[in-house]
Amino acid sequence: MLKTFVKSKAVNVLASQNVRYISTGQPLNDESWLNKLFVRRIEPTKESHSSMLSDKEIIYALYTHNIKPDCRDKYLINCEKKAALLASLQKQTECDLVGAWTVEIGDLDQALHLWRFKGGYYGVDKARKFLDENSDFQKLEKEQAAYLRERHLQFLLGFSYWPKIENRPGRNIYEIRSYTLKPGTMIEWGNNWARAVNFRQNNNEAFAGFFSQIGRLYNVHHIWCYKNLNSRKETRESAWRSPGWDECVAYTVPLIQHMQSRLLLPTSFSPTK
């Protein structure tokens, strides 16, 4: 017989952040126990979620481009020229390319470009104003538009508990796992993943973790780096053998409305390989 299970209130404080959630026990019933053991609620706070979870002095821009299939080569040449131009203008724009990838498994004929802006949104405004007036950049932008079916831009913040982004040498594949969360659950997601990411460091696979600020909201992107598909399989399976990983998954899955996985290959001009 299933016994009523009650857990006393517990507060979990996110390391180095003023982030808390309360777990309150409730009697189990046929509807609730299959989904989650405890009902969780977020404590009211006068701080924004972004200030709790991230350093807002660095803004990331994630460009998603859907390419016309017959324009792939021309598109990549255009992107390489644009990356080289922006590298030469880095002092004026204070932005740099973190990574550029094409999707190999998932949404085909798609490319992702991740840029980093220093100085918060002031830095973004400064860079955009400068580039709006740069004729060489605008020429490349116009040319690129002819090669695309669709494009989307998100401004992101990096999770403060995620390892520092470091360029990877050699030959790697990347996986971007994108989640759309239920509104109001970002703090709880951060609470759980502040612990969960520690279970995913055996092979230094954690590359970057972000949440959206402008664009599609309540979006989270986790980017992982692997040597190959078999390495990905072994690394993910090893996480399930770590005590505590299953609990983090159980607590975060109910927060998700939609999730997507795409396997990426770095372009020839991507800083991270």
C-alpha positions as CSV (number, residue, x, y, z in Angstrom):
1,M,0.0,0.0,0.0
2,L,1.3,3.5,-0.9
3,K,1.7,5.5,2.3
4,T,1.2,9.2,2.6
5,F,4.6,10.8,2.4
6,V,5.1,14.2,3.8
7,K,8.4,16.2,3.7
8,S,9.1,19.2,6.0
9,K,9.9,22.5,4.4
10,A,13.4,22.8,3.0
11,V,15.2,25.8,1.5
12,N,17.8,25.4,-1.1
13,V,20.2,28.4,-1.6
14,L,21.9,28.7,-5.0
15,A,25.6,29.0,-4.4
16,S,26.9,32.6,-4.4
17,Q,23.4,33.8,-5.5
18,N,20.4,35.1,-3.5
19,V,18.1,32.5,-5.0
20,R,15.8,30.3,-3.0
21,Y,12.9,28.0,-3.5
22,I,10.7,26.2,-1.0
23,S,9.7,22.5,-1.3
24,T,6.5,21.7,0.6
25,G,5.3,18.1,1.1
26,Q,1.8,17.1,0.1
27,P,0.0,13.8,0.4
28,L,0.5,11.7,-2.7
29,N,-2.4,10.9,-4.9
30,D,-3.0,9.2,-8.2
31,E,-2.6,12.4,-10.2
32,S,0.4,14.0,-8.5
33,W,2.8,11.2,-7.5
34,L,3.4,10.1,-11.1
35,N,4.6,13.6,-12.0
36,K,6.6,14.8,-9.0
37,L,7.0,14.0,-5.4
38,F,6.8,17.6,-4.1
39,V,4.9,20.7,-5.0
40,R,7.5,23.5,-5.4
41,R,6.8,27.3,-5.3
42,I,9.0,30.2,-5.8
43,E,9.5,32.7,-3.0
44,P,8.5,36.3,-3.9
45,T,11.5,38.5,-4.6
46,K,12.2,42.1,-5.4
47,E,15.1,41.2,-7.6
48,S,14.8,40.3,-11.3
49,H,15.5,36.7,-12.3
50,S,18.3,37.8,-14.6
51,S,20.2,39.6,-11.8
52,M,20.0,36.4,-9.7
53,L,21.1,34.0,-12.3
54,S,23.6,35.9,-14.4
55,D,26.3,38.6,-14.9
56,K,24.4,41.2,-17.0
57,E,27.7,42.9,-18.1
58,I,28.1,40.4,-21.0
59,I,25.3,40.0,-23.5
60,Y,25.2,37.1,-26.0
61,A,23.5,37.2,-29.4
62,L,22.4,33.9,-31.0
63,Y,21.6,34.2,-34.7
64,T,19.7,31.3,-36.2
65,H,19.8,31.2,-40.0
66,N,17.7,28.9,-42.2
67,I,19.7,28.7,-45.5
68,K,18.4,28.2,-49.0
69,P,19.7,24.7,-49.8
70,D,21.3,25.8,-53.1
71,C,23.0,28.8,-51.4
72,R,24.9,27.0,-48.6
73,D,28.4,27.6,-50.1
74,K,27.8,31.2,-50.9
75,Y,26.3,31.8,-47.5
76,L,29.3,30.3,-45.7
77,I,31.7,32.4,-47.7
78,N,29.7,35.5,-46.9
79,C,29.7,34.6,-43.1
80,E,33.5,34.2,-43.2
81,K,33.9,37.6,-44.7
82,K,31.6,39.1,-42.1
83,A,33.5,37.4,-39.3
84,A,36.8,38.7,-40.6
85,L,35.4,42.3,-41.0
86,L,34.0,42.3,-37.4
87,A,37.3,41.0,-36.1
88,S,39.0,44.0,-37.7
89,L,36.5,46.3,-36.0
90,Q,36.6,44.7,-32.6
91,K,38.0,47.9,-30.9
92,Q,35.0,49.9,-32.2
93,T,32.3,47.3,-31.5
94,E,33.7,45.4,-28.5
95,C,32.0,42.3,-29.8
96,D,33.6,39.0,-30.7
97,L,32.5,35.7,-32.3
98,V,32.3,32.8,-29.8
99,G,31.2,30.1,-32.2
100,A,29.7,29.4,-35.6
101,W,28.2,26.1,-36.5
102,T,26.1,24.4,-39.1
103,V,23.4,21.9,-38.1
104,E,24.2,18.3,-39.1
105,I,21.4,16.5,-37.2
106,G,18.2,18.3,-36.5
107,D,17.1,21.3,-38.5
108,L,19.1,20.8,-41.7
109,D,20.2,23.8,-43.8
110,Q,20.5,25.8,-40.6
111,A,23.4,27.7,-39.1
112,L,24.0,29.2,-35.6
113,H,26.3,32.1,-34.8
114,L,27.0,33.1,-31.2
115,W,28.4,36.6,-30.6
116,R,29.5,38.2,-27.3
117,F,29.0,41.9,-26.4
118,K,30.9,43.6,-23.5
119,G,29.4,46.4,-21.5
120,G,25.9,45.1,-21.2
121,Y,23.1,46.6,-23.4
122,Y,25.1,49.9,-23.6
123,G,27.7,47.9,-25.5
124,V,25.1,46.3,-27.7
125,D,23.6,49.7,-28.6
126,K,27.1,51.1,-29.3
127,A,28.0,48.2,-31.6
128,R,24.7,48.2,-33.5
129,K,24.9,52.0,-34.1
130,F,28.5,51.7,-35.4
131,L,27.6,48.8,-37.7
132,D,24.4,50.5,-39.0
133,E,26.7,53.2,-40.4
134,N,29.4,50.8,-41.7
135,S,28.9,50.4,-45.5
136,D,31.1,47.3,-45.8
137,F,29.1,45.5,-43.1
138,Q,25.7,46.6,-44.6
139,K,26.8,45.3,-48.0
140,L,27.5,41.9,-46.5
141,E,24.3,41.9,-44.6
142,K,22.3,42.6,-47.7
143,E,24.1,39.9,-49.7
144,Q,23.5,37.4,-46.9
145,A,19.8,38.1,-46.8
146,A,19.5,36.8,-50.4
147,Y,20.8,33.3,-49.2
148,L,18.3,32.9,-46.4
149,R,14.8,31.5,-46.1
150,E,14.4,32.7,-42.5
151,R,16.4,34.2,-39.6
152,H,16.0,34.7,-35.9
153,L,17.9,36.7,-33.3
154,Q,17.9,36.2,-29.5
155,F,19.7,38.2,-26.8
156,L,20.9,35.9,-24.1
157,L,22.5,36.0,-20.6
158,G,24.9,33.3,-19.5
159,F,24.1,31.3,-16.3
160,S,26.5,32.4,-13.6
161,Y,27.0,28.8,-12.4
162,W,28.0,27.5,-15.8
163,P,31.7,26.9,-16.4
164,K,33.5,29.8,-18.2
165,I,33.4,29.5,-22.0
166,E,36.7,28.3,-23.4
167,N,37.5,27.7,-27.0
168,R,38.0,24.0,-27.7
169,P,40.9,22.8,-29.9
170,G,41.0,19.8,-32.2
171,R,38.0,18.4,-34.0
172,N,34.7,18.3,-32.0
173,I,31.0,18.1,-32.4
174,Y,28.6,20.2,-30.4
175,E,25.0,19.7,-29.2
176,I,22.7,22.5,-28.5
177,R,19.8,21.4,-26.3
178,S,17.1,24.1,-26.3
179,Y,14.2,24.2,-23.8
180,T,11.1,26.3,-23.6
181,L,10.1,26.5,-19.9
182,K,6.8,27.2,-18.3
183,P,6.7,30.9,-17.4
184,G,7.8,31.6,-13.8
185,T,10.0,28.5,-13.5
186,M,13.4,30.0,-14.5
187,I,14.7,30.3,-10.9
188,E,13.8,26.7,-10.1
189,W,15.5,25.6,-13.3
190,G,18.6,27.5,-12.2
191,N,18.5,26.0,-8.7
192,N,18.5,22.5,-10.0
193,W,21.0,23.0,-12.8
194,A,23.5,24.7,-10.5
195,R,23.8,21.2,-9.0
196,A,23.2,19.2,-12.1
197,V,26.0,20.8,-14.2
198,N,28.5,19.3,-11.7
199,F,27.5,15.9,-12.8
200,R,28.4,16.7,-16.4
201,Q,32.1,17.6,-16.0
202,N,33.7,14.2,-16.3
203,N,34.8,14.9,-19.9
204,N,34.7,18.7,-19.8
205,E,31.6,18.6,-22.0
206,A,29.8,21.7,-20.7
207,F,30.6,24.5,-23.2
208,A,27.9,27.2,-22.5
209,G,24.5,27.7,-20.8
210,F,22.2,30.7,-21.5
211,F,18.7,31.9,-21.0
212,S,16.8,34.4,-23.3
213,Q,16.2,38.0,-22.5
214,I,14.9,39.3,-25.9
215,G,13.4,37.2,-28.6
216,R,11.7,33.9,-27.7
217,L,11.3,34.2,-24.0
218,Y,11.7,31.5,-21.3
219,N,14.2,29.8,-23.7
220,V,17.2,28.0,-22.3
221,H,20.1,26.8,-24.4
222,H,22.7,24.3,-23.1
223,I,25.7,23.7,-25.5
224,W,27.8,20.6,-25.0
225,C,31.0,19.6,-26.7
226,Y,32.0,16.0,-27.5
227,K,34.7,14.3,-29.6
228,N,32.2,12.3,-31.6
229,L,28.7,10.7,-31.3
230,N,30.0,7.7,-29.4
231,S,31.7,10.0,-26.9
232,R,28.4,11.8,-26.5
233,K,26.6,8.5,-25.8
234,E,29.2,7.3,-23.2
235,T,29.3,10.7,-21.5
236,R,25.5,11.0,-21.2
237,E,25.2,7.4,-19.9
238,S,27.9,8.0,-17.2
239,A,25.8,11.0,-15.8
240,W,23.0,8.6,-15.0
241,R,25.4,6.6,-12.8
242,S,26.1,9.7,-10.7
243,P,24.0,9.8,-7.5
244,G,21.8,12.9,-7.7
245,W,21.6,13.3,-11.5
246,D,18.3,11.4,-11.7
247,E,16.8,13.7,-9.0
248,C,17.8,16.8,-10.9
249,V,16.2,15.4,-14.1
250,A,13.0,14.5,-12.2
251,Y,12.7,18.0,-10.8
252,T,13.4,19.9,-14.1
253,V,11.4,17.8,-16.6
254,P,8.0,19.1,-15.3
255,L,9.2,22.6,-15.9
256,I,9.6,22.1,-19.7
257,Q,7.0,22.9,-22.3
258,H,9.1,22.0,-25.4
259,M,12.6,20.8,-26.0
260,Q,14.9,20.3,-29.0
261,S,18.3,18.8,-29.7
262,R,20.5,19.8,-32.6
263,L,24.0,18.4,-33.5
264,L,26.4,21.0,-34.8
265,L,29.7,21.1,-36.6
266,P,32.0,24.2,-36.3
267,T,32.6,26.2,-39.5
268,S,36.1,26.8,-40.8
269,F,36.1,30.3,-39.3
270,S,34.6,29.4,-35.9
271,P,36.9,30.3,-33.0
272,T,35.9,27.2,-31.1
273,K,36.6,23.9,-33.0
